Amino acid sequence: QVPLVESGGGSVQAGDSSRLSCAASGGSISRYAMGWFRTPPGQEREFVAAIDPNGSSTYYRDSVKGRFTISRDNAKNTIYLQMNNLKPEDTAVYYCAAAVYGGGWSKYIRTFMDKRTIRNWGQGTQVTVSS
């Protein structure tokens, strides 16, 4: 397992941008699919975005498509979530996640989204968007 530590977030205004980072300490992320989930106030944890181990494939929940971009730098053992045009409904605790990748992205992503393959979670970072 690879310990994950998120950073970034905070309080922003609607329409602002923010970037989250997730660093893996003490291990390489190069064989892991990585992603972001969030827990909005009073709701269950939901999928936000995911990226395959070499960064060639990504997937987003519909409500963030065109606004959020997930990326990774395997040399730095870090992934990022660039969030643009933030909306109040993006307010949530954001969690980084990692899972060993078994190949076949189009099929694998379903198991990642419903958290079946995830064994590593970060501690979470709060993002608050005010209108």
C-alpha positions as CSV (number, residue, x, y, z in Angstrom):
1,Q,0.0,0.0,0.0
2,V,1.0,3.6,-0.7
3,P,0.2,6.3,1.9
4,L,-1.5,9.2,0.2
5,V,-1.5,12.8,1.3
6,E,-3.7,15.5,-0.2
7,S,-3.0,19.2,-0.3
8,G,-4.7,22.3,-1.7
9,G,-8.3,23.2,-1.4
10,G,-9.7,25.8,1.0
11,S,-12.4,28.4,0.5
12,V,-13.0,30.0,-2.9
13,Q,-15.6,32.0,-4.7
14,A,-17.8,30.6,-7.4
15,G,-16.1,30.8,-10.8
16,D,-12.6,30.6,-9.2
17,S,-10.0,27.9,-9.8
18,S,-8.2,25.7,-7.4
19,R,-5.7,22.8,-7.7
20,L,-5.5,19.7,-5.5
21,S,-2.4,17.6,-5.2
22,C,-2.0,14.1,-3.9
23,A,1.4,12.8,-3.0
24,A,2.3,9.2,-2.4
25,S,4.9,8.9,0.4
26,G,7.3,6.0,0.6
27,G,6.2,4.3,-2.7
28,S,5.8,4.5,-6.4
29,I,2.4,5.1,-8.0
30,S,3.5,4.0,-11.4
31,R,1.4,0.8,-11.4
32,Y,-1.7,2.3,-9.8
33,A,-4.8,3.8,-11.3
34,M,-5.4,7.0,-9.3
35,G,-8.4,9.2,-8.8
36,W,-10.4,11.6,-6.8
37,F,-13.6,11.2,-4.9
38,R,-15.6,13.7,-2.8
39,T,-18.1,13.7,0.0
40,P,-20.5,16.6,-0.2
41,P,-22.2,17.8,3.0
42,G,-24.8,15.2,4.1
43,Q,-24.1,12.9,1.1
44,E,-22.2,9.8,0.4
45,R,-18.8,9.7,-1.2
46,E,-18.9,10.0,-5.0
47,F,-16.5,9.5,-7.8
48,V,-15.0,12.6,-9.4
49,A,-12.2,11.6,-11.8
50,A,-9.7,8.9,-12.5
51,I,-6.5,8.4,-14.5
52,D,-4.7,5.2,-15.7
53,P,-1.1,4.5,-14.6
54,N,0.6,6.1,-17.6
55,G,-1.8,9.0,-17.9
56,S,-3.2,8.1,-21.3
57,S,-6.8,7.5,-20.2
58,T,-9.0,9.6,-17.9
59,Y,-12.7,9.5,-16.9
60,Y,-14.9,12.1,-15.2
61,R,-18.3,12.4,-13.6
62,D,-20.6,14.3,-15.9
63,S,-21.0,17.3,-13.6
64,V,-17.3,18.1,-13.7
65,K,-16.5,17.4,-17.4
66,G,-15.0,20.4,-19.1
67,R,-14.2,22.1,-15.7
68,F,-11.9,19.6,-13.9
69,T,-8.7,18.0,-15.2
70,I,-6.9,15.1,-13.6
71,S,-3.2,14.6,-14.3
72,R,-0.3,12.8,-12.8
73,D,3.5,13.0,-12.6
74,N,4.8,9.5,-11.8
75,A,8.4,10.8,-11.4
76,K,7.1,12.9,-8.5
77,N,4.6,10.2,-7.3
78,T,1.9,12.9,-7.4
79,I,-1.5,13.4,-9.0
80,Y,-3.4,16.6,-9.5
81,L,-6.9,17.8,-9.9
82,Q,-7.2,21.2,-11.6
83,M,-10.7,22.6,-10.9
84,N,-11.9,25.5,-12.9
85,N,-15.1,27.5,-12.8
86,L,-16.0,26.1,-9.4
87,K,-19.6,26.0,-8.3
88,P,-21.1,25.9,-4.8
89,E,-22.2,22.3,-5.5
90,D,-18.5,21.3,-5.8
91,T,-18.3,21.9,-2.0
92,A,-17.0,18.7,-0.5
93,V,-14.2,16.9,1.2
94,Y,-12.0,15.6,-1.6
95,Y,-10.2,12.3,-1.3
96,C,-7.4,10.9,-3.3
97,A,-7.6,7.1,-4.1
98,A,-5.3,4.5,-5.6
99,A,-5.9,1.0,-6.8
100,V,-3.7,-1.6,-8.5
101,Y,-4.5,-1.5,-12.2
102,G,-5.4,-4.7,-14.0
103,G,-5.7,-3.4,-17.5
104,G,-8.7,-2.9,-19.8
105,W,-9.6,0.7,-18.9
106,S,-13.1,0.8,-20.3
107,K,-14.1,-2.1,-18.1
108,Y,-11.8,-1.4,-15.2
109,I,-13.1,2.1,-14.6
110,R,-16.5,0.8,-13.5
111,T,-14.9,-1.1,-10.6
112,F,-12.8,2.0,-9.7
113,M,-15.8,4.3,-9.7
114,D,-17.8,2.0,-7.3
115,K,-14.7,1.7,-5.1
116,R,-14.4,-2.1,-5.4
117,T,-10.7,-2.0,-6.3
118,I,-9.6,0.9,-4.1
119,R,-7.3,0.0,-1.2
120,N,-5.6,3.3,-0.6
121,W,-7.3,6.5,0.5
122,G,-5.9,9.9,1.5
123,Q,-7.1,11.7,4.6
124,G,-9.2,14.2,2.6
125,T,-9.1,18.0,2.0
126,Q,-11.9,20.4,2.2
127,V,-13.0,22.5,-0.7
128,T,-15.7,25.2,0.0
129,V,-17.1,27.2,-2.8
130,S,-19.2,30.3,-1.9
131,S,-21.7,31.9,-4.3
